[in-house]
Amino acid sequence: MMTRKQRRAILIGSGVAILSLAAVLVLFALRDTIVFFHTPSDVAENKIKLGERFRLGGLVAEGSVKRGEGATVGFAVTDTLATINVSYEGILPDLFREGQGVVAEGRLDASGAFQADSVLAKHDENYMPAEVAKALKERGVKLGKSATHRDGTTKPSGEQERDQKAP
């Protein structure tokens, strides 16, 4: 016959085992959707299916913002290796501008354009979300001092000095 302490220990152990199993199953089921966002290069490599909802992160391409009728805006998101055209209907955040970090949420349409239903912009001129910076660095995009991009340009020296001080 088991003592009360032994029964309590078995009950607690069983509860912990069941909760652990449930957590593992949930994480396994959500392993593909845990990503905070995908870069344009991920999309170009066909990691995303048409119509699948996801977040697209990168930089707003210079010269790409086009205002349409009403609140319709078109722009391109780039990681300097690939670029995706984005269409958004709504009011953009105050901090949204070309050359700045952005994360848009939505779906790819049949033409390969991204139809966004929400757009998030970075906080200030010295801040880029850590996830965006990490993903860009993983793709070989140089950030900060002496960054050289596809077009052969580098950041002006004032921006390089600010980037060194930025978190």
N, C-alpha and C positions, 0 to 999 in steps of 0.2 A: 504494500500500500504506500502511495506517495504522500509526502507531507505537503502541507499548505504552501511552503516555500518552493518546493519542486514544481507544483502545479502552476504557481504564479510565474516561475522562471520559464516554463514550457509555453505558457500563454504569451508572455512578453516576447520570447524568441520567435514564436510562430507569427505574431503580429509584425515584427520587424522584417521577417523573411517575406511575408506577403506584400508589405509596402515596398520593399526593395525590388521584388519581382515586378510589381505594378510600375514603378519608376523606370525600370529598364525597358519594359514593353512600350511605355509612352515615348521615351527617348528614341527607341529604335523606330517607332512609327513616324516620328517627326524629324528624323535625322536630316532630311533634305530641306525642310522648311525652317530649320533653326538659323540658317544664314540670314544675317541682317539685310543684306542686299547683294545683288550681282552686278558686276562691272559690264560695260559694253563688250569687252573681250569674251566674257562668259557667254553672253548672248550670241556673239558671232560664232562661237564654237558649238552652237546648237545645244547648249546645256539646258535651255528653256524651251518648253513646248508652246506652240501658239495657243492663246487663250488662257494660259496658266497665269495666275496672279502672283506677282513678285515685286520686289523693290529693286530699282535701278539706281546705282550710285556712281558718281564721278564728278567731273567738272563741266560747267556750262561752257560749250565751245564758243570762242570769240567770234563775233559777227553772226551768230546763229539765231538770235532772238527775233522773231517776227510776230508782230501783233496783228490779230485778225479782227473780225467783227465782234463787237461786244467784249466779252471776257475771254475770248479764245486766243491762246498764245502757242506758238510753235517755237521750239528750240532744240538744240542737239546736246546730248550728254556724251562726253568723251573720257577715255582714260589715256589718251594720246596714241593708243595702239588701235583702237576701234571707236567708231562713233555711231550712236543710235539717235534717230530723229524722234522727238517727243511732241505730242500734242496734248494740251491741257486746257480745260475750260474752267475758269474760276479766277479768283484773285490770288496773285502770287505773293509770297512773303515779302516784306519790306526789304530784307537783306538779299533777295534774289538778284543776281547780276552775272554778266559774262565773266568767265575766268574763275568763278567761285565754286566751291563744293556744293553739291545738291544730291538729294535722295528723293526719287519720285516713285510713287506706288501706283501700280496699274497692271495692264496686260499688253502683250504684243498682238497686233492685228495681222490679217492675212498678208498685208504688204510689207511686214517687217518693222513697221513704225510702232512706237510705244504709246499707248493711250493711257495717260496718267489721270488719276482721280484725286491725287493729293501730291503736293510738292513741299519738301522741307528744305530750308536753306541753312547755311552755317551761321554761327552766332555773331562773329565779328571778323574784321579783316585779317586777324592773325590766327584765327582758329579754323582747323579743318577736323571734322569728326575722325577720331582715331581709326575707326573701321575703314573710312574712305582712304586715309593716308596709308594704312597697312595694305589694303587691296591694290592701290596704285603702285606701291613699292614692290609688291609681289609680282606685278606685271612688268617690272623693269622701268617704271616711270620714276625719274629722279625728281625729288622734291627738295626745296630749300636752296642752300648756297650752291652756286655754279650748276644749277639744273639746266641741262640742254634738252630741248624737245625736238620733235620731228622736223619742225620748220627751221631748226638750227639756232633758234633764239635762246637766250638765257634771260633770267630775271634781272631787272635793273638792280644796281648795288643797294639801293634803299630797301628794296623788298628782301634782299638776301640778309641784310642786317636784322630786319624785323623777324624773319623766319628763325634766325638763330636764337632770338629771345623768346619766341613763342613756345608754349608747352608742347 
